[in-house]
């Protein structure tokens, strides 16, 4: 591939976070100008790290990251930095540029239109933290798009976007004339604009390059995995045959011992030929979230709630909802109406109009993972959730969520967003709540895990309130009642 054609190239790039966290080992790949690329790889493989290597926020241990001279890059991250939450919308967007833009207001209006965040003019002086999680996700996305860069890097851009938001973004990317690289777990979204895939193999630490749309590449990778599995099965059979023969000849003694030795050597050679089948396709194990025992009668009653109405004014509404054991409520409403605020107040027991019966333990899955202590190790967090005993059980539950021995002793803050989500689910399993509150539980989670998560929620026997903007996910869960905050 001609170097002039490339906007970014990695030459023998190696990178690791400390001793235990190698990410890349001599990786080579090229991103061509004007292409729309998907970045694939397991949660925690290091996809977001590669974005930071491209933007020069991180430096490789060895090898070179080459950027075409004068190329402008914008990165849309997964979460707004805490230091930016106190800024006004205008100041937040002004930070995207090194020099002052005198036409910043019309630029902001245009880009808010693209991310389907209406409210021109009135928005510019609002403080960023006054927006809901879903709206903040749109602001993050808009902060990358407003720069109109040569290379647009989007990290999970559909998180918190509803259907119309995803449609808006898809259309924007189809029409975007420059280079785009996207990390996402939304297969249909990716397939709409992708013309190539970069695949970070967590096992070899190399980046493989594929051409074609997303679904074609997934099919190709699946076929390779199947072939690798078949080859390994065949080798395993040959290895066993050689070992059996070696044992047989070894017992004969004399010259036969040499034959046995050759057989063992042959078995070892075959062992080396085995392919390390990529771990990408590992899914979490099927699981259940046990519910708190001995709960009777009404667990949660909701008589009123407050939403954010027009002009950002709170509006109180009356309702009559009663949740007993094994009853599931779906909470609906557009971004910014106050769903997350209501769920947070419920979890704290401070929501006016919501009464949780005495002694009911609340399990709360929060979309920004702020219920997790980022300074704790994964093991300590899970031990706390389990009540501080039976480390063997805690480790068994963790491994079911792909939290392996090399991850369990790291701090939660150093995990990928997808891994934090799996830790949050493992905590719910260990906590055994009587009332489960779930705020966008599909965010950041690999799409392969979602059917298993949906099944666990559907079978949960306690009281449950769910907020999710993914209709296909909700369709797999038993819902007994729906509360639409917009009605």
Secondary structure, DSSP 8 states (H G I E B T S, - for coil): --GGGEEEEEEEEEEEETTTEEEEEEEEEEEETT-EEEEE--TTSSHHHHHHHHTTSS--SEEEEEE-TT--EEEE-SS--GGGTTSBHHHHHHTT-SS--TTHHHHHHHHHHHTT---TTTTTTSBGGGS-HHHHHHHHHHHHHTT--SEEEEESTTTT--HHHHHHHHHHHHH--SEEEEE-S-HHHHHTT-SEEEEE-TTT--EEEEES-HHHHHHHHHHHHHHHHHHHHHHHHHHHHHHHHHHHHHHH-TTHHHHHHHHHHHHHHHHHH-----GGG-----------SS--SEEEEEEEEEEE-GGG-EEEEEEEEEEETT-EEEEE--TTSSHHHHHHHHHHT--TTEEE-TT--EEEE-TT-TTS-TTSBHHHHHHHHTTS--HHHHHHHHHHTT--HHHHTSBGGGS-HHHHHHHHHHHHHHHT-SEEEEESTTTT--HHHHHHHHHHHHT--SEEEEE-S-HHHHTTS--SEEEETT-
